[in-house]
Amino acid sequence: MLSDNELEEIRKRIENASHGPWNAFVEGRDFESGSSFIQTGSGDIELIGATEADYDFIANARQDISRLLDEIVRLRKSVNGCD
């Protein structure tokens, strides 16, 4: 089980990362020429050796992890009768 401290550390990493949403743009899927990249709120990220699925996973993690943390908090409150 994740402790409240661990959840807070994850939340801090999200808050310190570039603002979202992040979007993956994959050459050959989303456009025809150039290199694949992840567009963030403060610039682009290019990866070496990443698959199309890697780009999608990393880009979506920016949004997904925040939502998962919110759901954990909601469920814990519900279980503890604070809902």
C-alpha angles and dihedrals in degrees: 000000000000115000122227087251092056092048090050091051090052090048090051091053090053092049092050094050123089112286118265169266095083119198130196118224112191121194111241093019104053100017138002108237137029129042131304116259146165114241113217133179091264105034144312131301120210121193130203117222095004122144125224088258091052091055092049093046095049094044093048094044088073090065100026098057092053090052092047092051091050090050092050090052091047093049093047091052090049093050091047092050095247096118 
